[in-house]
Amino acid sequence: MSSFFGSSAGEAVSKQQSMRIAAVWSCVRVLSETIAALPISQFDKDPKTGKKIKINSPLNNLLSKQPSPLFNSFMFFERMMVDLSLDGNFFAYIERNTGGLPIGLHPISSSDVEVFLSPDGKQVYYDISKGDTSYAYPTEGKVDSINMIHCKGISINGLSGSSPIAFAAETLGISLALDKHAGSFFKNGASVGGILKHPGTLKPETAKRLRESWSNNYSGSSNTGKTAILEEGMDFIPRTIPNNQAQFLESRQYQVSDIARIFRIPNHLINDLSGASYNNIEAQQIDFVVHTITPWIKRIETELNSKLIPFNKKNSEYFKFNLNALLRGDSKSRADYYRTLVNIGVLSPDEVRSFEDMNPMGGESEKVYMQSNMMPLDKLGLDTSREIINNNNITENNEDNEEE
């Protein structure tokens, strides 16, 4: 795949050029740092009881602490999301011991990997060119799918993900052109906007001298605020900002929202608060977790479970991210949420304390409680709920008659 993509705005778009756009940098940073900061653990599910417990295994430590000598867990998932955001693909070679268990996960640049299908259409293979990679891969040429972590973004052919940079080249090209125009305007535009009018006819050498003098003394942002000195009876005619320059500012603001739309990032997360309010930011945060982060971690979890969990344990063991930290909300909403779950016997007080990163108290706090003031109807000495309804109706009618 070419590293540069053309656009009708006349700007060549690449990953490096795209990251020079503030909105792109911010969106990629939000995605990569958010997912990298999420805790991930290996769980074991009892097929009989359905109870889930965390596993403290070498495989869990590998993924959640140090996937490779060069990458700790945070750096590994941050690199993963940067590649997915820009290339639409993330590759990592799985180093295994003699028993076939993973002992290292080594990220590879997307440009160094070629994905292809076997002639029978049943197997996927990877060809590593080792262009920008620092790890010495033991296998030359083709690598089996089972030894390669390949997380894909939106895919058209099912083999590889589609690059957002390639498909959004027009939008990004416009942003690059607008940024370049803004830089050129402040670099070359005169700080005192207007036209110099001379009463007579200037000789070429005089016009050249005036042009150079004006450019040297009043052009550029560093000369802002200087007082202009006019010669030979010249007049200065101020020039107002034309409509196209006003639309230029609006276009730059629109590009921020357009880029945020590509990465599905709420505008307030990239410091664009033009449409945000105190009442809707929390709702946008929940929407970000549900519609942006959840699909990404589902892709990642599925690939990790497929490639890292041993075949004979795939029905019980799995990796899972913890999204509780992102869904906490404000302190009052969080307290109401915990109170409700404790009152209906879903959580114990110690489980609530663990969610808040507090030490357990043990003893009675480990138990699950339930409110005792709710009882089934038959325990109240009544045969059916209809009798209660009838009694309530009789009481209401008596109250109405008394008021009359």
Buried (B, 14 or more C-beta within 10 A) or exposed (E): EEEBBEBEBEBBBBBEBBBEBBBBBBBBBBBBBBBBEBEBBBBBBEEEEEEEEEBEEEBBEBBBEBBBEBBBBBBBBBBBBBBBBBBBBBBBBBBEEEEEBBBBBBBBBBBBBBBEEEEEEEEBBBEBEBEEBEBEBEEEEEBEBEBBBBBBBEEEEEEBBBBBBBBBBBBBBBBBBBBEBEEEEEEEEBBBEEEBEBEEEBEEEBEEEBEEEBEEBBBBEEBEEEEBEEEEEBEEEEEEEEEEEEEBEEBBEBBBBBBBEBBBBBBBBBEBEEEBEEEEEEEBBEEBBEEBBBEBBEBBBEBBBEBBBEEEEEEEBBBBBEBEEBBBBEEEEBEEBBEEBBEEEEBBBBBBBBBEEEEEEEEEBEEBBEEEEEEEEEEEEEEEEEEEEEEEEEEEEEEEEEEE
